[in-house]
Amino acid sequence: MIHTDFLIIGSGIAGLSYAIKVAEDAPHHDILVVTKNDLNESNTKYAQGGIAVVTDYSKDSAQQHIKDTLIAGDGICDQEVVEMVVNEGPERLKELISWGAQFDRNSDGGFSLENEGGHTKHRVVHHKDMTGREIMRALRATAIQMSNIKILSFHTAIDLLTSKSKSSSCHGAVILDNLKGEIKHIIAKNTILASGGAGQVYTFTTNPDIATGDGIAMAKRAGAKIEEMEFIQFHPTALYYPDKKPVFLISEAVRGFGAILRNKEGEAFMYRYDERKELASRDIVARAIHSELKKNNSSHVYLDCTHLDNEKFKHHFPSIHEKCMTIGINPAINMIPVAPAAHYVCGGIKVNKDGLSSISNLYAIGECSRTGLHGANRLASNSLLEAVVYAHRTYQHTMLTVNDSNKQEIQFDLPNYEVVKLNNEFIQSLQRQLQEIMSHSVGIVRTTKGLTKAQEEITTLEQKFNNQVNLKFTSTELITIRNLFTIAHLIIKHSLDRKINKGGYYNVDIS
Ligand SMILES: Cc1cc2nc3c(=O)[nH]c(=O)nc-3n(C[C@H](O)[C@H](O)[C@H](O)COP(=O)(O)OP(=O)(O)OC[C@H]3O[C@@H](n4cnc5c(N)ncnc54)[C@H](O)[C@@H]3O)c2cc1C
């Protein structure tokens, strides 16, 4: 059993920024970060486009960023939250820079700003097309130097330790040491879920293997409120290169740079769907591509960059250029095959403006949370922003309350698990089937019948699993499949509950 003041589950931008802030402010407090892979592996590492922050007030304003966010969210963002996040963004960007993150600059010293779908101004601060990698480099380097941050890599959180004696409260988590196969009980005054997204519930996703919705599933089992899971954002332009996982993203900034979407016939089709054409918000572009694919019975459309200045393209998007070249596509000559892929969970663990969930002492920050910022469709590059703003707000709140009496240790039964090695093929086959059902019936365009059928099919799969595997058994694969079942059920249930189409949610049977 390990005792700590702050247990942070996840080491992406949300988890590490929070850890650094607490460590800087309170050297006498213990901070423990557990992360299920190496410290670097996260959705954050793959972020390309950048972080949306107003920095050039001569051409842009907070008001305009707020308006763009509200429009993308299709009427169901929490306006107060949107205003708060946009207004606090510039300070948080300064902090990332103070921790060593470097962002591209123009010759006059100002930030080089990109444009992306749904933004009416160039406001995306970036590091070439590798913004997430650069942010992770800086956060990692800062965190590992801090003596009061302890990091347990290759440790997977299985479940939260909660007490329901008075009102529900969280007191830590049960963790599996992946390499040694040992169970650890971590007792914490504050537990912060920073466990990221859930793209792995679909077959075709930009998210790496770690994105299995663990934090949301654990919070659900603990009784926390989970909201708006029906709003899964599909990125319109993932590189169509079957069998490569996770699929490589062709950043929205490429469309901001002037690339044109073309269908199988070579037609630039976006004008038929939205007057903003390629720069409409993601939900609209993804649905337009989906419709073209159905009409032409094809697997992908094309992103045409052949008319763009190739030298500038290479300079702005070195990793995208290199990736295309390695698979024999020269963006100066060949159009890039692309298709929509599951990318981001707009919903998640419901939190207030301090990052606090509906369970005392349990916080959620970053992609696993539902703050109200994104509404029905996240505006591009707003999620890194949300993560740093909520890491800060949660840090402030937990520092104020760390010594409250309800955070003192209480007695409760510790769950028992037996670490086992099971037939991996069986679990992998269940996971594949689950992903196929979700991709087929719970994708960009849904139907009520399809959702109901998917619910039945997933329930049957889960029963098959439960008939074979004892509830007390655990392993990294078992943790993953159990969480994926929970996430799939949440997405389907919330979809069936939704009676009006909004943003990223579209059911042909309702209007
Ligand atoms: C390809 C790609 C490009 C993107 N581009 C952009 C962009 O340009 N701008 C933007 O704003 N957003 C972008 N996004 C979205 C953004 O990157 C993520 O939403 C954001 O990085 C999430 O940060 P996070 O800290 O919440 O989670 P993550 O960065 O995903 O970190 C989650 C952490 O939790 C750990 N973890 C998960 N489960 C467990 C468990 N059970 N036990 C222990 N540890 C666990 C993981 O190992 C990981 O360390 C992109 C996403 C992808 C995939």
The ligand as an SDF file (V2000), in Angstrom:
LIG
                    3D

 53 58  0  0  0  0  0  0  0  0999 V2000
   -3.3080   12.4400  -33.8250 C   0  0  0  0  0  0  0  0  0  0  0  0
   -3.8820   13.4740  -32.9070 C   0  0  0  0  0  0  0  0  0  0  0  0
   -3.7300   14.8260  -33.1930 C   0  0  0  0  0  0  0  0  0  0  0  0
   -4.2650   15.7930  -32.3530 C   0  0  0  0  0  0  0  0  0  0  0  0
   -4.0430   17.1170  -32.6190 N   0  0  0  0  0  0  0  0  0  0  0  0
   -4.4640   18.0530  -31.7310 C   0  0  0  0  0  0  0  0  0  0  0  0
   -4.1250   19.4220  -31.8950 C   0  0  0  0  0  0  0  0  0  0  0  0
   -3.4230   19.7990  -32.8270 O   0  0  0  0  0  0  0  0  0  0  0  0
   -4.6080   20.3110  -30.9860 N   0  0  0  0  0  0  0  0  0  0  0  0
   -5.3880   19.9490  -29.9330 C   0  0  0  0  0  0  0  0  0  0  0  0
   -5.7980   20.8030  -29.1400 O   0  0  0  0  0  0  0  0  0  0  0  0
   -5.6960   18.6380  -29.7430 N   0  0  0  0  0  0  0  0  0  0  0  0
   -5.2430   17.7020  -30.5980 C   0  0  0  0  0  0  0  0  0  0  0  0
   -5.5480   16.3830  -30.3890 N   0  0  0  0  0  0  0  0  0  0  0  0
   -6.2780   16.0140  -29.1730 C   0  0  0  0  0  0  0  0  0  0  0  0
   -5.3210   16.1450  -27.9880 C   0  0  0  0  0  0  0  0  0  0  0  0
   -4.0530   15.6880  -28.3650 O   0  0  0  0  0  0  0  0  0  0  0  0
   -5.8000   15.3480  -26.8000 C   0  0  0  0  0  0  0  0  0  0  0  0
   -7.1520   15.5800  -26.5550 O   0  0  0  0  0  0  0  0  0  0  0  0
   -5.0160   15.7520  -25.5560 C   0  0  0  0  0  0  0  0  0  0  0  0
   -3.6460   15.6180  -25.8270 O   0  0  0  0  0  0  0  0  0  0  0  0
   -5.4210   14.8880  -24.3830 C   0  0  0  0  0  0  0  0  0  0  0  0
   -4.5270   15.1220  -23.3410 O   0  0  0  0  0  0  0  0  0  0  0  0
   -4.7440   14.3410  -21.9840 P   0  0  0  0  0  0  0  0  0  0  0  0
   -3.6050   14.7240  -21.1070 O   0  0  0  0  0  0  0  0  0  0  0  0
   -6.1140   14.5270  -21.5070 O   0  0  0  0  0  0  0  0  0  0  0  0
   -4.6470   12.7890  -22.4070 O   0  0  0  0  0  0  0  0  0  0  0  0
   -3.4560   11.9890  -23.1000 P   0  0  0  0  0  0  0  0  0  0  0  0
   -2.4560   12.8850  -23.6690 O   0  0  0  0  0  0  0  0  0  0  0  0
   -4.0460   10.9820  -23.9890 O   0  0  0  0  0  0  0  0  0  0  0  0
   -2.8070   11.2430  -21.8780 O   0  0  0  0  0  0  0  0  0  0  0  0
   -3.5040   10.1900  -21.2250 C   0  0  0  0  0  0  0  0  0  0  0  0
   -2.5420    9.5140  -20.2880 C   0  0  0  0  0  0  0  0  0  0  0  0
   -3.2510    8.6130  -19.4530 O   0  0  0  0  0  0  0  0  0  0  0  0
   -2.5670    7.3680  -19.3950 C   0  0  0  0  0  0  0  0  0  0  0  0
   -3.5500    6.3360  -19.0340 N   0  0  0  0  0  0  0  0  0  0  0  0
   -4.6980    6.0120  -19.6810 C   0  0  0  0  0  0  0  0  0  0  0  0
   -5.3490    5.0340  -19.0070 N   0  0  0  0  0  0  0  0  0  0  0  0
   -4.5940    4.7500  -17.9150 C   0  0  0  0  0  0  0  0  0  0  0  0
   -4.7050    3.8200  -16.8430 C   0  0  0  0  0  0  0  0  0  0  0  0
   -5.7470    2.9620  -16.7310 N   0  0  0  0  0  0  0  0  0  0  0  0
   -3.7370    3.7950  -15.9140 N   0  0  0  0  0  0  0  0  0  0  0  0
   -2.6640    4.6280  -16.0030 C   0  0  0  0  0  0  0  0  0  0  0  0
   -2.4950    5.5160  -16.9890 N   0  0  0  0  0  0  0  0  0  0  0  0
   -3.4560    5.5750  -17.9300 C   0  0  0  0  0  0  0  0  0  0  0  0
   -1.9670    7.2300  -20.7810 C   0  0  0  0  0  0  0  0  0  0  0  0
   -0.9530    6.2860  -20.7990 O   0  0  0  0  0  0  0  0  0  0  0  0
   -1.4770    8.6760  -20.9860 C   0  0  0  0  0  0  0  0  0  0  0  0
   -0.2710    8.8940  -20.3070 O   0  0  0  0  0  0  0  0  0  0  0  0
   -5.0060   15.3990  -31.2110 C   0  0  0  0  0  0  0  0  0  0  0  0
   -5.1640   14.0520  -30.9220 C   0  0  0  0  0  0  0  0  0  0  0  0
   -4.6070   13.0890  -31.7510 C   0  0  0  0  0  0  0  0  0  0  0  0
   -4.7690   11.6540  -31.4080 C   0  0  0  0  0  0  0  0  0  0  0  0
  1  2  1  0
  2  3  1  0
  2 52  2  0
  3  4  2  0
  4  5  1  0
  4 50  1  0
  5  6  2  0
  6  7  1  0
  6 13  1  0
  7  8  2  0
  7  9  1  0
  9 10  1  0
 10 11  2  0
 10 12  1  0
 12 13  2  0
 13 14  1  0
 14 15  1  0
 14 50  1  0
 15 16  1  0
 16 17  1  0
 16 18  1  0
 18 19  1  0
 18 20  1  0
 20 21  1  0
 20 22  1  0
 22 23  1  0
 23 24  1  0
 24 25  2  0
 24 26  1  0
 24 27  1  0
 27 28  1  0
 28 29  2  0
 28 30  1  0
 28 31  1  0
 31 32  1  0
 32 33  1  0
 33 34  1  0
 33 48  1  0
 34 35  1  0
 35 36  1  0
 35 46  1  0
 36 37  1  0
 36 45  1  0
 37 38  2  0
 38 39  1  0
 39 40  1  0
 39 45  2  0
 40 41  1  0
 40 42  2  0
 42 43  1  0
 43 44  2  0
 44 45  1  0
 46 47  1  0
 46 48  1  0
 48 49  1  0
 50 51  2  0
 51 52  1  0
 52 53  1  0
M  END
$$$$
